[in-house]
Amino acid sequence: MSASWRASIQLQERKEEPMSSYILDKAYSIEEATGVGAYRVVIQGANAGEALLPAAANDASILGVTVHSQSRQGGHVAVRKAGIARVVAAGAIALGDAVNVADATGQVKTVSEALGTLVNILGFAETAAAAAGDVIEVFISMHTRTQP
């Protein structure tokens, strides 16, 4: 077996972590008294450059997803605004599902609002979640639509 072929087989057998894929991260000041955790959806705060956790499920004014945690109020956190983000799931989510804000903790869920409801979509699941607390990857494609 030639050395080049051996190297080729070794490359094929190597198990590597997928590469991160992002387009835009932006720093925001966190206005939550206790800060925010990593991989949480945040919404626009009262002023430009400020971010908060959502008030409830399907909250509007989504800024993006926190890339890391920030434990203190007024501290800054990187928010992924475009690309693929890691996000905490509130329950089972299937690959490809449209996801939106699940609750006031900034987790996501499969879109499940009633017929005719205006839905604020964060994006689409690139990986699946089996249970609450799983971290999934979401292709960010923020938009609204009326639930069919």
Secondary structure as UniProt FT lines:
FT   HELIX           3..13
FT   STRAND          22..30
FT   TURN            33..34
FT   TURN            38..39
FT   STRAND          41..44
FT   TURN            48..49
FT   STRAND          50..52
FT   TURN            57..58
FT   STRAND          62..66
FT   TURN            73..74
FT   STRAND          76..89
FT   TURN            95..96
FT   STRAND          98..101
FT   TURN            104..105
FT   STRAND          108..110
FT   TURN            115..116
FT   STRAND          118..125
FT   TURN            132..133
FT   STRAND          135..146
//
